[in-house]
């Protein structure tokens, strides 16, 4: 009977560790996200139908991207995976913002 609760605790701990490892962002992933943002901005600029408000939103996204890129560089220089994970979260949020902004233009 004691093996069942022990197995359950072991399984919960294993899943917790694995999910945390998957949540961590590595340097290659951060670079890939950075490149995706750059290419999406370039593609977005080529689309027709931009309004002044949309251009202003894109400029805010680009400004935020520069800030996050600076944090990315600092995290890489310090070999700080915790900071890098936050950078990846910001990159992912920027990708969502770009997709939402350009969706009406596609």
MARBA-3410 file (N, C-alpha, C, O; in Angstrom, 1 decimal):
106
0.8,-1.2,0.0,0.0,0.0,0.0,0.9,1.3,0.0,0.5,2.3,-0.6 ~ 2.0,1.2,0.7,2.8,2.4,0.8,3.5,2.8,-0.6,3.9,3.9,-0.8 ~ 3.6,1.8,-1.5,4.3,2.1,-2.7,3.4,3.0,-3.6,4.0,3.7,-4.4 ~ 2.1,2.9,-3.5,1.2,3.7,-4.4,1.4,5.2,-4.1,1.6,6.0,-5.0 ~ 1.3,5.6,-2.8,1.6,7.1,-2.5,3.0,7.5,-2.9,3.2,8.6,-3.4
4.0,6.6,-2.6,5.3,7.0,-3.0,5.5,7.1,-4.5,6.2,8.1,-5.0 ~ 4.9,6.2,-5.2,4.9,6.3,-6.7,4.2,7.6,-7.2,4.7,8.3,-8.1 ~ 3.1,8.0,-6.5,2.4,9.2,-6.9,3.2,10.4,-6.6,3.3,11.3,-7.5 ~ 3.9,10.5,-5.5,4.8,11.6,-5.2,6.0,11.7,-6.2,6.3,12.7,-6.6 ~ 6.6,10.5,-6.5,7.7,10.5,-7.4,7.2,11.0,-8.8,7.9,11.7,-9.5
6.0,10.5,-9.2,5.5,10.9,-10.5,5.2,12.4,-10.6,5.6,13.1,-11.6 ~ 4.6,13.0,-9.5,4.4,14.4,-9.5,5.7,15.2,-9.5,5.7,16.2,-10.2 ~ 6.7,14.7,-8.8,8.0,15.4,-8.8,8.6,15.4,-10.2,9.2,16.4,-10.6 ~ 8.6,14.2,-10.8,9.1,14.1,-12.1,8.5,15.0,-13.1,9.1,15.6,-13.9 ~ 7.1,15.0,-13.1,6.4,15.9,-14.0,6.7,17.3,-13.8,6.9,18.1,-14.7
6.8,17.7,-12.5,7.2,19.1,-12.2,8.5,19.5,-12.7,8.7,20.6,-13.3 ~ 9.5,18.6,-12.6,10.9,18.9,-13.0,10.9,19.0,-14.5,11.5,19.9,-15.1 ~ 10.2,18.0,-15.2,10.2,18.0,-16.7,9.5,19.3,-17.2,10.0,19.9,-18.1 ~ 8.4,19.6,-16.6,7.7,20.8,-17.1,8.5,22.1,-16.9,8.4,23.0,-17.7 ~ 9.2,22.1,-15.8,10.1,23.3,-15.6,11.2,23.4,-16.6,11.5,24.4,-17.0
11.8,22.2,-16.9,12.8,22.2,-17.9,12.3,22.6,-19.2,13.0,23.3,-20.0 ~ 11.1,22.2,-19.6,10.6,22.6,-20.9,10.3,24.1,-20.9,10.3,24.7,-22.0 ~ 9.9,24.7,-19.7,9.6,26.1,-19.7,10.8,27.0,-19.8,10.7,28.1,-20.3 ~ 12.0,26.5,-19.4,13.2,27.3,-19.5,13.5,27.6,-21.0,13.3,26.7,-21.9 ~ 14.0,28.7,-21.2,14.4,29.1,-22.5,15.9,29.1,-22.7,16.7,29.5,-21.8
16.4,28.5,-23.7,17.8,28.4,-24.0,18.2,29.5,-25.0,17.4,30.1,-25.6 ~ 19.5,29.6,-25.1,20.1,30.7,-26.0,19.6,30.5,-27.4,19.3,31.5,-28.1 ~ 19.6,29.3,-27.9,19.2,29.1,-29.3,17.7,29.5,-29.5,17.3,30.1,-30.6 ~ 16.9,29.1,-28.6,15.5,29.5,-28.7,15.3,31.0,-28.7,14.5,31.5,-29.4 ~ 16.0,31.7,-27.8,15.9,33.1,-27.8,16.3,33.7,-29.1,15.7,34.7,-29.6
17.4,33.2,-29.7,17.8,33.7,-31.0,16.8,33.5,-32.1,16.6,34.3,-32.9 ~ 16.2,32.3,-32.0,15.1,32.0,-33.0,13.9,32.9,-32.9,13.4,33.4,-33.9 ~ 13.5,33.2,-31.6,12.4,34.1,-31.4,12.7,35.5,-31.9,11.9,36.2,-32.5 ~ 14.0,35.9,-31.6,14.4,37.2,-32.1,14.4,37.3,-33.6,13.9,38.3,-34.2 ~ 14.8,36.3,-34.3,14.8,36.3,-35.7,13.4,36.3,-36.3,13.1,36.9,-37.3
12.5,35.5,-35.6,11.1,35.5,-36.1,10.5,36.9,-36.0,9.7,37.3,-36.9 ~ 10.8,37.6,-34.9,10.2,39.0,-34.8,10.7,39.8,-35.9,10.0,40.6,-36.5 ~ 12.0,39.8,-36.1,12.6,40.6,-37.2,12.0,40.3,-38.5,11.6,41.3,-39.2 ~ 11.8,39.1,-38.8,11.2,38.7,-40.1,9.7,39.1,-40.2,9.3,39.6,-41.2 ~ 9.0,38.9,-39.1,7.6,39.3,-39.1,7.4,40.8,-39.3,6.5,41.3,-39.9
8.3,41.6,-38.7,8.2,43.1,-38.8,8.5,43.4,-40.3,7.8,44.3,-40.8 ~ 9.5,42.8,-40.9,9.8,43.1,-42.3,8.6,42.8,-43.2,8.3,43.5,-44.1 ~ 8.1,41.6,-43.0,6.9,41.2,-43.8,5.7,42.1,-43.5,5.0,42.5,-44.4 ~ 5.5,42.4,-42.3,4.4,43.3,-41.9,4.5,44.6,-42.6,3.4,45.2,-43.1 ~ 5.7,45.2,-42.7,5.8,46.5,-43.4,5.5,46.4,-44.8,5.1,47.4,-45.4
5.6,45.2,-45.4,5.3,45.1,-46.9,3.8,45.0,-47.2,3.4,45.0,-48.3 ~ 3.0,44.8,-46.2,1.6,44.6,-46.4,0.9,45.9,-46.7,1.3,47.0,-46.2 ~ -0.2,45.9,-47.4,-0.9,47.1,-47.8,-2.0,47.3,-46.7,-2.5,46.3,-46.1 ~ -2.5,48.5,-46.6,-3.6,48.8,-45.7,-3.3,49.4,-44.4,-4.2,49.4,-43.5 ~ -2.1,49.8,-44.1,-1.7,50.3,-42.8,-2.4,51.7,-42.5,-2.5,52.5,-43.4
-3.0,51.8,-41.3,-3.5,53.0,-40.9,-2.5,53.7,-40.0,-1.5,53.1,-39.6 ~ -2.7,55.0,-39.7,-1.7,55.7,-38.8,-1.7,55.1,-37.5,-0.6,55.0,-36.8 ~ -2.8,54.6,-37.0,-2.9,54.0,-35.7,-2.1,52.7,-35.7,-1.3,52.4,-34.7 ~ -2.2,51.9,-36.7,-1.4,50.7,-36.8,0.1,50.9,-36.9,0.8,50.2,-36.3 ~ 0.5,51.9,-37.7,1.9,52.3,-37.8,2.4,52.7,-36.4,3.5,52.3,-36.0
1.6,53.4,-35.6,2.0,53.8,-34.3,2.2,52.6,-33.4,3.1,52.5,-32.6 ~ 1.3,51.6,-33.5,1.4,50.4,-32.7,2.6,49.6,-33.1,3.3,49.0,-32.2 ~ 2.9,49.5,-34.4,4.1,48.8,-34.8,5.4,49.5,-34.3,6.3,48.8,-33.9 ~ 5.4,50.8,-34.3,6.5,51.5,-33.7,6.7,51.2,-32.3,7.9,51.1,-31.8 ~ 5.6,51.1,-31.5,5.7,50.7,-30.1,6.3,49.3,-29.9,7.1,49.0,-29.1
5.8,48.4,-30.8,6.3,47.0,-30.8,7.8,47.0,-31.1,8.6,46.3,-30.4 ~ 8.2,47.8,-32.1,9.7,47.8,-32.4,10.5,48.4,-31.3,11.6,47.9,-31.0 ~ 10.0,49.4,-30.6,10.7,50.0,-29.5,10.8,49.0,-28.3,11.9,48.9,-27.7 ~ 9.7,48.3,-28.1,9.8,47.3,-27.0,10.7,46.1,-27.4,11.4,45.6,-26.6 ~ 10.8,45.8,-28.7,11.7,44.8,-29.2,13.1,45.2,-28.9,13.9,44.4,-28.5
13.4,46.5,-29.2,14.8,46.9,-28.9,15.1,46.8,-27.4,16.2,46.4,-27.1 ~ 14.2,47.1,-26.6,14.4,47.0,-25.1,14.7,45.5,-24.7,15.6,45.2,-24.0 ~ 13.8,44.6,-25.2,13.9,43.2,-24.9,15.2,42.6,-25.5,15.9,41.8,-24.9 ~ 15.6,43.1,-26.7,16.9,42.7,-27.3,18.1,43.1,-26.4,19.0,42.3,-26.3 ~ 18.0,44.2,-25.8,19.1,44.7,-24.9,19.1,43.7,-23.7,20.2,43.4,-23.2
17.9,43.4,-23.2,17.9,42.4,-22.0,18.4,41.1,-22.5,19.1,40.4,-21.7 ~ 18.1,40.7,-23.7,18.6,39.4,-24.2,20.1,39.4,-24.3,20.8,38.5,-23.8 ~ 20.7,40.5,-24.8,22.2,40.6,-24.8,22.8,40.5,-23.4,23.8,39.9,-23.2 ~ 22.1,41.2,-22.4,22.6,41.2,-21.1,22.5,39.8,-20.4,23.5,39.4,-19.8 ~ 21.4,39.1,-20.7,21.3,37.8,-20.2,22.3,36.8,-20.8,22.8,36.0,-20.1
22.5,37.0,-22.0,23.5,36.1,-22.7,24.9,36.4,-22.1,25.7,35.5,-21.9 ~ 25.3,37.7,-22.0,26.6,38.0,-21.5,26.8,37.5,-20.1,27.9,37.1,-19.7 ~ 25.7,37.5,-19.3,25.8,37.1,-17.9,25.6,35.6,-17.7,25.7,35.0,-16.6 ~ 25.2,34.9,-18.8,24.9,33.5,-18.8,23.8,33.2,-17.8,23.9,32.2,-17.1 ~ 22.8,34.1,-17.8,21.7,34.0,-16.9,20.4,33.4,-17.6,19.7,34.1,-18.3
20.2,32.2,-17.3,19.0,31.5,-17.9,17.7,31.9,-17.4,16.7,31.9,-18.1 ~ 17.7,32.4,-16.1,16.4,32.9,-15.6,16.0,34.2,-16.3,14.9,34.3,-16.7 ~ 17.0,35.1,-16.5,16.7,36.3,-17.2,16.3,36.0,-18.7,15.5,36.7,-19.3 ~ 17.0,35.0,-19.2,16.7,34.6,-20.6,15.3,34.1,-20.8,14.7,34.3,-21.8 ~ 14.8,33.4,-19.8,13.4,32.9,-19.9,12.5,34.0,-19.9,11.4,33.9,-20.6
12.7,35.1,-19.1,11.9,36.2,-19.1,11.9,36.9,-20.5,10.9,37.4,-21.0 ~ 13.1,37.0,-21.1,13.3,37.5,-22.4,12.4,36.7,-23.4,11.7,37.3,-24.3 ~ 12.5,35.4,-23.4,11.7,34.6,-24.3,10.2,34.8,-24.1,9.4,34.9,-25.1 ~ 9.8,35.0,-22.9,8.3,35.3,-22.6,8.0,36.6,-23.3,6.9,36.7,-23.9 ~ 8.8,37.6,-23.2,8.6,38.9,-23.8,8.6,38.8,-25.4,7.7,39.4,-26.0
9.5,38.0,-25.9,9.6,37.8,-27.3,8.3,37.1,-27.8,7.7,37.5,-28.8 ~ 7.8,36.1,-27.1,6.6,35.4,-27.5,5.4,36.4,-27.4,4.5,36.4,-28.3 ~ 5.3,37.3,-26.4,4.3,38.3,-26.3,4.3,39.2,-27.5,3.3,39.6,-28.1 ~ 5.5,39.6,-27.9,5.7,40.5,-29.1,5.2,39.8,-30.3,4.6,40.5,-31.2 ~ 5.5,38.6,-30.5,5.0,37.8,-31.7,3.5,37.8,-31.7,2.9,38.0,-32.8
2.9,37.6,-30.6,1.4,37.7,-30.6,0.9,39.0,-30.9,-0.1,39.2,-31.7 ~ 1.5,40.1,-30.4,1.1,41.5,-30.7,1.2,41.7,-32.2,0.4,42.3,-32.8 ~ 2.3,41.3,-32.8,2.5,41.5,-34.3,1.4,40.7,-35.1,0.9,41.3,-36.0 ~ 1.2,39.5,-34.7,0.1,38.7,-35.4,-1.2,39.4,-35.3,-2.0,39.5,-36.2 ~ -1.6,39.9,-34.1,-2.8,40.6,-33.9,-2.9,41.9,-34.7,-4.0,42.2,-35.3
-1.8,42.6,-34.8,-1.8,43.8,-35.5,-1.9,43.6,-37.0,-2.6,44.4,-37.7 ~ -1.3,42.6,-37.5,-1.3,42.3,-39.0,-2.4,41.5,-39.5,-2.6,41.4,-40.7 ~ -3.1,40.9,-38.6,-4.2,40.0,-39.0,-5.2,40.6,-39.9,-5.6,40.0,-40.9 ~ -5.7,41.9,-39.7,-6.6,42.5,-40.6,-6.0,42.8,-42.0,-6.7,43.1,-42.9 ~ -4.7,42.8,-42.1,-4.0,43.2,-43.4,-3.8,41.9,-44.3,-3.6,42.1,-45.5
-4.0,40.8,-43.7,-3.7,39.6,-44.5,-4.9,39.1,-45.3,-4.8,38.1,-46.0
END
